[in-house]
Amino acid sequence: MEQGQTDLPIIVYVDENQDALEDFGIDAKKSGLFSQVVLLRPERYLEGMITVLLELKFEALVSDFRLADAAPVDYNGAQLVERFEQVRHDFPCFIRTSYEHEALHEADDVNTVYAKENKLSQDIRPLLERVSLQVAHHRKQVEAWTMELSELLEMDRSGLSASTIDRILTLDAWLESELSSGDALPGTSKRAVLEKHVFEGRQALIDETERLVADIRKTLDE
């Protein structure tokens, strides 16, 4: 079944070169694989770039590798991807580069590195298809996390094991990162409630976590 336009993901491309940004945007839109392509010049500092990205709603990040070639930037694409993945667990990220050897040595995950087109071929369709497939995989992963968390929350909380509590907190943190939640309860507070070291606010925790699951399901259905 073909995807409807509303099912297609929004992606972000970061590059310091305006021509490269525009070329990527044109090719990505022509591919028909995405509902929107957000083109960004890099912020000067890494944390500023992360802040900008977290204010956006999108499902895949593609970045040029040498972001400082034509801009005063203190990080490269590999560092951007690494930092973003610390915030958004298992998020689809790609590094696009003409300096493949250098990027492969710097990247945490060599599978994120994608060589730019050679002089004989300017077709970026393989990269775009890879991005689309990774987004589909990530959507399924988020749905699996959501289902697992829902099942764990249905368990009798009076006898949760330490490993089950750890898993609930891990899943909760991953799903909150998907929503970029800025008002989430701290993990230490959640652990204390789950372990019954404190009782006040227990129902609030349960309600807040179940609201998170509902929000994730709503997002997956949009």
Summary of the structure (lengths in Angstrom):
residues: 222
radius of gyration: 19.8
end to end distance: 16.7
largest distance: 66.3
contacts: 633
relative contact order: 0.10
helix: 56%
strand: 10%
